[in-house]
């Protein structure tokens, strides 16, 4: 079983990833770090708390992450993709708000759970801050899974940049240069992780879990948003859920070991690059970029996990 700390900024895709993590019997969520990104930190916190309440897992602490990128720029949110409050048409109950645990609790959790995994499916500001403020982070964490970047494929916020790396390229560059045992799930594979409403209906026919019952409305909103962006697409890619699925099922994808650089300024800001030439050498550190995905295996895993009881 993978013990994880999950960094997220829900957002529909992050919310589905949280559901997947809570329901997967191979994952134990020790904490969720709430940060700005797809929505504000305050809204992200409320969304996480709502999901935990639906799952009956209010014992999981929500850690207060960062409010804005290290660049000092005002964050850009995406209501056309995620809805005004991050869950499409779903609204947490009125006067509902999540309670935050102090950021320093992260170091206690890491100390008490040697060998855990950190998964960051949002902007990397909070993860970079944790590295800068803490000691021996790379010694106490066995691996890091990051959703971000685009290699040899178009970006999704600029012609070359993916949203998470573009949101705080300085933080992402720090993460890529300082952490070890790093696994990067870029758009190369996450764009392929398309879930359709037919998949969602299959899941709903197999479970009456309150957490999963909101999936149809949330995914319908998300898929319709993607259909406006990409005419002809049959569903929507679950960038964040597939990152968790790859963590549990590493053989589901293929990686290449390369150093990663991220442009932090200029017209290419947020662009991720690596040397894929035949003559290039593997990264000295264990930095792995996923470039291929077994799509059928992902769909099978996603349906099985989301329709399960969630019992560990």
N, C-alpha and C positions, 0 to 999 in steps of 0.2 A: 504493500500500500504506500502511495506517495503522500507524505505530509507536506502541505503547501501553504504559503502565504500568497494570496491573490491580490494584485494591484489592478484596480479597475476604475472606469469612469462611465457607468451605465446611464444612458445609451442602451439601445435595443440589443445590439450584438453582445455587449458586455453582460447584459442581463441574462441572455440565453446561456452565455458561458458560465455565469454564476449558477444557474439552474443545473447545468451539466455537471459542474464540480460538486454540488451538493448531493446530486443523485447518483454519482458514479461510485460504486462500491470500492473502487481502487484508489479513491482520493479522500483524504481527510483534510478539510479546510480548517486551518488553525486561526486564521484571521483574514479579513478583507480590508485592504487599504483604499479609502475613498479619496479621489482627487478630481480636479477639474479635467475637462476633456471634451467629450461629446455634450456634456451639460456642465453646469457649475458644480463645485464641490458640495455645496449645500444640497442641491437637487440629487446629486449622485448618492449622497449619504442617505437621503430619504428613500431613494429607490432600493438601495441595498437593504436597508432596514425592513422595507415592505416585503422584499423577496424572502428574507430570513424569517419573517413572521409567517408568511404563507407556508414555508418549509418546516415550521416548528423548530427552527434552529437559532433562536434569539440568544443562545449561549455563545455563539461565535462573535468575538469582538469586531467592531468596525473601527479601524484606526484612521485618525485624521491625517490625510496627506496634504499635498500642496494646493494652493488656490490659483496659481498662475505660473506660467513658464519662467525659467531662469533668465530669459531674454528681457523680461519686464514688459512684454507686449500684452495687451488685453486679449484674452483667449477668444477664439472664434468658435461658436457653437453651431450645430447643424440640425435645427428643428425640422427642416424639410426631410431629413432622413430618419430622425429618432423621435420626432414630436416635440412639443414645447417643453414637456417635463421628462423626456427621455424614454418613456415606455409606450410610445405611440399613442393610442387612444386611452390607455389605462392610466388611472390617477390613483395614487395612494389615498387612503381615507383622509377626510378633512382634519386639520389639526394634528396630522400624523407627522412625526419627525424622528429621525434616528439620533441616537446618542453616540458621541465619539469617544474613543479611548485615546489617551495621549500617545503621540508618535513614538516616545521612548519605549513603550511597551513592546515594540517590534524587536528590540534587542533582547529583552527578557524571553520572548517566545523563541527566538533563534537560539539563545543560550540553552534553553530547556529542551530543545528538540534538535540536537546535532544531526546533520545530514539531511535536513529538510530541503525542499525545492521552492524557489521563488518564481512565480509566473507574473509577468507584467503584460497586460493586454491593452494598456492605455498609454498616455504620454509618459515619458520616462523621468519626469521631474522628481517625483517622490522617491523612486528607486535611486536616482543619482544623489539625492539629498541624504538618503539612508547610508549610502556608501561614504559620503564626505563626512558625515557626523559620527559614524560608528567605527569600531575597531575590529579587525580580523573577520570582516564580513565574508570574504572569499574563502576563509578557512573553515567557517562554520556552516556554510551553505553548500550543498553538494552540486547543485546545478541551477541555472537560470534559463527560463523559457521566455522569449520576448516575441510579441507580435509586432512586426514593424518592418519597414523598408520595401523596396522594389528593385530587383536586380535584372537588368536586361528586358524589363517589361515596363509599360507606362505606369506613372503614379496615379493616385486617385484624388489628389488635391491640386497638383500641378502636373505638367507633362512628365516629370521625372520623380516627384516626391510622394511618398505615402503619408497619410495623415498623422500617425503617431510620431514619426521621426520629424515631420515638418512642424508639428506643434511645439516641440522644444528640441531642436537639433543639437544644441549645446549639451543638454542632458544626455541625449542619445549617444553622442560621440564619447562622452565621458564613460558611459556604461560599456560601450564597445571596446574601449581602450583599457579599462581597468578590471573588468570582471573576467573570470575564467569559467570553463565548463558551461559555455554559453550556446544556446540553441535558438536560432532566429527563424521565425516563420514569417516570411515576407509575402507580398501579394502574389508572387510566383505560384505559391501553393494555396494561399487562403482564398484567392479569387475563384479557385476551382471547387471550393467546399460549398456548393450551392444546395440549399434545402428548399424544397417546393411546398406548396400547400397540401399536395398529396401526401408528402412525408409527414407533415404536421397532423393531418387527419388520421393517418395510420397510428401515430403515437397516441392521439386522444382516444382512439377506439380501444386502446390497450391499458389505459390508466385513468383513475379518477382523482389522482393526486392534486390537491388545491394549487400547488406551485405550478403544475403543468397546465392547468385549466386556462391560464391567461395566454398560453402560447399561440393560440389561433389568432386572437385579435392583434397581438404584438407582431407576429410574423406577417399577417396580412398587410399591416401598415408598412412594414419594412420592405416586403416584396413589391408592393405598389410603388414605393419610393424608388426602388432599383429599376423597375420597369420604365419609369420616366427618365432615369439616367442612361439606361442601356436598353433601348427598344429590342424586343425579341427575347430577352432573358426570361427563363422559366421560373426563376425563384430568386433567392438572395444569398450571397456568400456569407457564411458565418466565420469571419476572420478569427474571432477570439475563441470560439468553441473548438475549432479545429486545432488551435494551438494547444489546448488542453488535451485533446484527443491524441495528438502526436506525442505529448509528454507521456501518456499512459501506454500508447502503442507506437513506439519509435520506428518499428519496422514498416509502418504504414506510409512512411515517406523516405526519401533518399536525400542525403546531405552531402555537402562538399565543405571541406575545412579550409577556410580562407579568412584573412584579416578583413575587417570592414571599416570603411571610412564614411563619414557623413559630412556633407557640406553645411557649414554653419552660417553662411551669409551669401548675399548675391542672388542672382536669378535662379541658381540651382539649389537654394537653401532647402535642406531636408533630404536631398538626394543621397541615396546610399550606393556606394560602389565597392566592388571587390575585383580582384584580378583573376579572371577565369581562363586566361591563356594557358595553353598546354604546357608552356615552359614555367608557369608560375609555381611557387612553392606553397605547401600547406602553411596555415598559421602556426606560429610557435606555440601559442596558447590554444586550448581546445575550443575554438570558435567554429560553430557548425551552422551552415546556411541550408535550410530546406529548399530544394529546387523541384522536387517531384512529390506527387501525392497519389496514393491509391484511393481514388474517389469512391469506388464502390465499398471499400472497406470502411471509409469514414462514414458514409451514409448508414451502413449496417450498425456500426458502433454507436452513432448518434441516436438512432431509433431505439436500440436496445437499452441504452442508458436512460434516455428520457422517458421511456415507458416502464422503467423498473420501479421497485418500491423504495429504492434509495437506502436499503438496509446495508450496514457495513459489516 
